[in-house]
Amino acid sequence: YTGTVRGDLSKPLDTTKDATFQAVACVGTLSYLHESYQTVFAEWRRVLKEGGVCIFTHKGARQTEDFFKAMADHKFEVVEKTDPMPYLPKNPDYVGPDHLITYFVLKRGA
């Protein structure tokens, strides 16, 4: 990549044109935006080129019907989804079922 863009995922990236990126990466933050899934997936779709990919992690407890609906509403195809795994496996403060994450790779459809 030749650069990065920093933004508030609960709002549109006003400085970014449509279909700008081949990929979006979001690690460790989507779980905090559970009230904004529609906004997040709409914006990822807008800024990704057709066929672009989105790579992110998401806590298992937050993988709700609303989460999967937003993904489908914005025409993302699941390319890869890992089994749940520990978020920070060597940190004793992050042990147990509430701290399992899944890695997703999505492809933006037409």
DATA-V295742 format. One record per pair of residues at least 24 apart in sequence whose ideal C-beta (glycine too) atoms are under 8 Angstrom apart, sorted by the first residue. I is the first residue (numbers start at 1). GAP is how many residues later the second one is. If there is no record, write none. Layout:
# DATA-V295742
((I:GAP) (I:GAP))
This chain:
# DATA-V295742
((9:24) (9:27) (9:30) (9:31) (9:34) (10:26) (10:29) (10:30) (11:28) (12:27) (12:31) (12:34) (13:30) (13:34) (16:31) (17:30) (18:28) (18:29) (19:27) (19:28) (19:29) (19:30) (19:31) (20:27) (20:28) (20:29) (21:26) (21:27) (21:28) (21:31) (22:26) (22:27) (22:30) (22:31) (23:25) (23:29) (23:30) (23:31) (23:32) (24:24) (24:28) (24:29) (24:30) (24:31) (24:32) (25:29) (25:30) (25:31) (26:28) (26:29) (26:30) (26:31) (27:28) (27:29) (27:30) (28:29) (28:59) (30:26) (30:27) (30:28) (30:32) (31:26) (31:27) (31:28) (31:31) (31:70) (34:28) (34:30) (34:32) (34:33) (37:29) (37:30) (37:32) (37:33) (37:34) (38:32) (38:35) (38:36) (40:30) (41:29) (41:30) (41:32) (41:33) (41:35) (42:32) (44:30) (44:32) (44:64) (45:29) (45:30) (45:31) (45:63) (48:60) (49:59) (50:58) (50:59) (50:60) (51:56) (51:57) (52:55) (52:56) (53:26) (53:52) (53:53) (53:54) (53:55) (54:50) (54:51) (54:52) (54:53) (54:54) (55:48) (55:49) (55:50) (55:51) (56:47) (56:48) (56:50) (57:30) (57:44) (57:45) (57:46) (57:47) (58:43) (58:44) (58:46) (59:28) (59:39) (59:40) (59:41) (59:42) (59:43) (60:24) (60:37) (60:40) (60:41) (60:42) (61:36) (61:37) (61:39) (63:39) (71:35) (75:33) (75:34) (75:35) (76:30) (76:31) (76:32) (76:33) (77:29) (77:30) (77:32) (78:26) (78:27) (78:28) (79:26) (79:27) (79:28) (80:24) (80:25) (81:24))
